[in-house]
Amino acid sequence: MTVILNKANKGSKIIRGLWLCFVGFLLLFAMLIFAIDKGWLGYMPSMAELENPRADLSSDIIAKDQTTIVGRYFKEDRSNITYKDISPYVINALYATEDARFTEHSGIDPLATIAIIYYAIIHKKRGSSTITQQLAKNLFPRESEAFWAMPIIKLKEMVMAVKLERNLTKQEIVTLYLSRVPFGDNVYGIRNASLTFYNKKPDSSLTINEAAMLIGMLKGNTIYNPRTHPAKALERRNVVLDQMIKYKYLDGAEGQMLKEKKDSLNYHKITYHDGIAPYFRQVLEAEVKNALKDLKKPNGEPYDIYKDGLKIYTTIDIRMQQYAEEAMEEHLRELQKQFMAQRGYSDGKIWESNKANIKSILNSSIKASERYKSYMELNMTDAQAMDSMRVRRKTRLFAWKTGHQIDTTISGVDSVKYMKTFLQAGFMVLDPTNAQVKAWVGGIDHKFFQYDHVNKNTKRQVGSTIKPLLYTLAIKNGGTPCDML
């Protein structure tokens, strides 16, 4: 009897000890969460910051039609969007791939959190973060990726996720998430990603496959970039379609049919050099900065065209601008052939001339080149820099062909000689009734030739353009076509 009682006492002590450990653990965990929430274990954003996160937004340059985006000024190519402007295909693909129980949990998915322990044991990498946790991570990037710091960092993101869920609706959370996530090629947010990769807004015009491709990039926006890794991106797109079938967002038969399709991109990345009207955009940039310098935002801070998401409306007529650029290319391409057919140009002997002006042009152009400047920054003497300029290296140069570029091996001196032989021109269309600029082409290619021949500061001769203006003025003042002056 004594033995039985002793065993019973020992059993109850073990159970009591386990309960004490469990309660103690809960208390410690509660204290840890409290300390994280108060910011005692690292920065914790306020509720105001979580509800109104700061993001750098690109400023859009908008054409005369008030819909076409001519270009953007940005540090990060990002724009905000509203929930109603996002295709349901995008939303469904996101839920199916990233967080199937998004509409059911309150920021943390208990099932996924418990499952991660199992996957860790069998050494299989698997994410457990909800969309809300991923949003918290994107809003406030991790200060450290050290292994020892990760438990605290993950707990901080969980706390932020719960706060976001308490203060924002599910629609607001998913919209904020899709406005913040990176899609590769320095593009952020679903709006700019859709415009960049498919040249369309992410609304009802986006197909299921296009939505799946974009959402597939979120797993790895470099390796699943459809521009640079089309095979990998296609494989990932099909995984997204499988997930949509699994969670009943897509019929099985339709999904299989979609997986067999290979949709093409309509890549339209707007960069400083590329896109329509780059010379105009360069001038506009300075004009807008000048216009904003005396203006302040409601909070008293100055405007920043690279961060504040401004809408810049212009008088550029897209149709006229495209025609102007095409006409410039067609005309200069033919004139260049005639120019190079002259003696001394096709064989390069023009540069062997003893004329002082030819030597001066070549010498000043060499010293203005980026390659020569880079040598001088290395503290080379002029003689050393010139010796280096004569060494043949792989170089990308302008050429009148598709893409406007060739890769070749050439010396710095010869590349300057080559580039100086290209004819340049300026083309500007102005409405004489109101002085609105309709088209602006400052040169043959902004990437290689940034000197703007339309800009009034370049003081370029207008040539025969002056004749109708001059003759009209003469006739208005009583002259006739037969008068001799």
Salt bridges, closest charged atoms under 4 A:
ASP37 OD1 - LYS163 NZ 2.68
ASP60 OD1 - ARG72 NE 3.49
ASP60 OD2 - ARG191 NH2 3.53
ASP60 OD2 - LYS311 NZ 2.91
GLU76 OE1 - ARG78 NH2 2.21
ASP77 OD2 - ARG72 NH1 3.52
ASP77 OD2 - LYS269 NZ 3.17
ASP85 OD1 - LYS84 NZ 3.60
ASP99 OD2 - HIS105 NE2 2.77
ASP109 OD2 - ARG101 NE 2.90
GLU145 OE1 - ARG142 NH1 3.71
GLU157 OE2 - ARG142 NE 2.72
GLU165 OE2 - LYS170 NZ 3.00
ASP185 OD2 - ARG227 NE 2.90
GLU210 OE1 - LYS200 NZ 3.15
ASP242 OD1 - LYS259 NZ 2.87
ASP263 OD2 - ARG237 NH1 3.47
GLU285 OE2 - LYS289 NZ 3.98
GLU301 OE1 - LYS297 NZ 3.65
ASP308 OD1 - ARG54 NH2 3.41
ASP308 OD1 - LYS297 NZ 3.18
GLU329 OE2 - ARG333 NH2 2.64
GLU329 OE1 - HIS404 NE2 2.96
GLU334 OE2 - LYS337 NZ 3.42
ASP382 OD1 - LYS367 NZ 3.50
ASP387 OD1 - ARG390 NH1 3.44
ASP407 OD1 - ARG396 NE 2.77
ASP445 OD2 - HIS404 ND1 2.85
